[in-house]
């Protein structure tokens, strides 16, 4: 299997979710199933079926997280010297040359991406255009509205 890049922070979030699922949610679901079984006929027991369905979702998520962590190539940019180059995990501030609007993004793995938190996937058009660029470089990025010109204003490895 191929490895997928993931930031150290993203891996830590997945590990804590996995721990929560295994130590808190899974035992609660098992208890709910046992209680529902005590109510008698399982064919018409909605509580039982709901708990079994929740168990299926929980076990599926546990397997999903374990799979992601086993195939993750964890990259911690805080341990790398900042040479001003945009790399995976870097926090980049770009300036739209036309509108003069500044935006800050952090380039993260596919599973960590959340545009509301300015976390963009390594495979997004903006990230692909920024990777390898350096401070003060001009970047042309293809957007749905056409090509937009940006200047790399700041690069941080945080």
SULQUIWO-V954320 format. One record per pair of residues at least 4 apart in sequence whose C-alpha atoms are under 7 Angstrom apart, sorted by the first residue. I is the first residue (numbers start at 0). J is the second residue. D is the distance in Angstrom with one decimal. If there is no record, write none. Layout:
I_J_D / I_J_D
//
This chain:
1_70_6.9 / 2_70_4.8 / 2_71_5.4 / 2_72_5.7 / 3_70_6.2 / 3_71_5.0 / 3_72_5.5 / 4_71_5.8 / 4_72_4.7 / 4_73_6.0 / 4_74_6.8 / 4_108_5.5 / 5_9_6.2 / 5_10_6.5 / 5_71_6.0 / 5_72_5.9 / 5_73_4.9 / 5_74_6.1 / 5_107_6.5 / 5_108_4.8 / 6_10_6.3 / 6_73_5.5 / 6_74_5.1 / 6_75_5.9 / 6_88_6.1 / 6_107_6.3 / 6_108_6.9 / 7_11_6.2 / 7_73_5.7 / 7_74_5.9 / 7_75_5.3 / 8_12_6.3 / 9_13_6.3 / 9_111_6.1 / 10_14_6.2 / 10_68_7.0 / 11_15_6.2 / 12_16_6.2 / 13_17_6.1 / 13_64_6.6 / 14_18_6.1 / 15_19_6.1 / 16_20_6.2 / 17_21_6.2 / 17_61_6.2 / 17_64_6.7 / 18_22_5.9 / 19_23_5.4 / 19_24_6.5 / 20_24_4.8 / 20_25_5.8 / 20_57_6.9 / 20_61_7.0 / 21_25_5.4 / 22_26_6.6 / 23_27_6.3 / 24_28_6.2 / 25_29_6.3 / 26_30_6.2 / 27_31_6.2 / 28_32_6.2 / 28_50_6.2 / 28_54_6.2 / 29_33_6.3 / 30_34_6.2 / 31_35_6.1 / 31_50_6.3 / 32_36_6.2 / 32_47_5.7 / 32_50_5.7 / 32_51_6.8 / 33_37_6.6 / 35_46_5.8 / 35_47_4.9 / 36_41_6.7 / 36_47_6.6 / 40_44_6.3 / 41_47_6.7 / 44_48_6.5 / 45_49_6.0 / 46_50_6.1 / 47_51_6.2 / 48_52_6.1 / 49_53_6.2 / 50_54_6.1 / 51_55_6.3 / 52_56_6.5 / 53_57_6.1 / 54_58_6.1 / 55_59_6.0 / 56_60_6.1 / 57_61_6.2 / 58_62_6.3 / 59_63_6.1 / 60_64_6.1 / 61_65_6.1 / 62_66_6.0 / 63_67_6.2 / 64_68_6.1 / 65_69_6.1 / 66_70_6.3 / 67_71_5.9 / 76_88_5.9 / 76_89_6.8 / 76_156_5.4 / 76_157_6.7 / 77_156_5.4 / 77_157_5.3 / 81_156_6.3 / 83_133_5.5 / 83_134_5.5 / 83_154_5.7 / 84_131_6.0 / 84_132_5.7 / 84_133_4.4 / 84_134_6.7 / 84_154_7.0 / 85_89_6.1 / 85_129_6.3 / 85_130_5.1 / 85_131_5.3 / 85_132_5.4 / 85_133_6.0 / 85_154_6.5 / 86_130_5.4 / 86_131_6.3 / 87_106_5.6 / 87_107_6.4 / 87_121_6.9 / 88_105_6.3 / 88_106_5.0 / 88_107_5.4 / 89_105_5.7 / 89_106_5.8 / 89_154_6.6 / 89_155_5.8 / 89_156_4.9 / 89_157_6.9 / 90_103_6.9 / 90_104_5.6 / 90_105_4.2 / 90_106_6.6 / 90_154_5.8 / 90_155_5.1 / 90_156_6.2 / 90_157_6.9 / 91_103_5.5 / 91_104_5.3 / 91_105_6.1 / 91_153_5.7 / 91_154_4.7 / 91_155_6.4 / 92_101_6.7 / 92_102_5.5 / 92_103_4.1 / 92_104_6.4 / 92_151_6.2 / 92_152_5.4 / 92_153_4.9 / 92_154_6.5 / 93_101_5.6 / 93_102_5.5 / 93_103_6.3 / 93_149_6.0 / 93_150_5.5 / 93_151_4.6 / 93_152_5.3 / 94_99_5.9 / 94_100_5.7 / 94_101_4.4 / 94_102_6.5 / 94_149_5.3 / 94_150_5.1 / 94_151_6.5 / 94_152_6.4 / 95_99_5.0 / 95_100_5.3 / 95_101_6.4 / 95_148_6.1 / 95_149_4.6 / 95_150_6.7 / 96_148_5.9 / 96_149_5.5 / 96_150_6.7 / 103_117_6.8 / 104_117_4.9 / 104_118_5.8 / 104_119_6.5 / 105_117_6.3 / 105_118_4.9 / 105_119_6.1 / 106_118_6.1 / 106_119_5.1 / 106_120_5.9 / 106_121_5.7 / 106_126_6.4 / 107_111_6.1 / 107_112_6.2 / 107_118_6.3 / 107_119_5.9 / 107_120_5.2 / 107_121_5.7 / 108_112_6.4 / 108_120_5.3 / 108_121_5.8 / 109_120_5.0 / 109_121_6.7 / 112_118_5.0 / 112_119_4.9 / 112_120_5.0 / 113_117_6.3 / 113_118_4.9 / 113_119_6.3 / 114_118_5.3 / 114_119_6.0 / 119_123_6.7 / 119_126_6.9 / 120_126_6.8 / 121_126_5.4 / 121_127_6.5 / 122_126_6.5 / 122_127_6.1 / 123_127_6.1 / 124_128_6.1 / 124_140_7.0 / 125_129_6.2 / 125_140_6.3 / 126_130_6.0 / 128_138_6.8 / 128_140_6.0 / 129_138_7.0 / 132_136_6.3 / 133_151_6.9 / 134_151_5.3 / 134_152_6.0 / 134_153_6.2 / 134_154_6.6 / 135_150_6.0 / 135_151_5.0 / 135_152_5.8 / 136_150_5.7 / 136_151_5.5 / 137_148_6.9 / 137_149_5.7 / 137_150_4.5 / 137_151_6.5 / 138_148_5.7 / 138_149_5.1 / 138_150_6.1 / 139_146_6.2 / 139_147_5.6 / 139_148_4.5 / 139_149_6.3 / 140_146_5.4 / 140_147_5.3 / 140_148_6.4 / 141_145_5.7 / 141_146_4.4 / 141_147_6.4 / 142_146_5.8 / 142_147_6.8
//
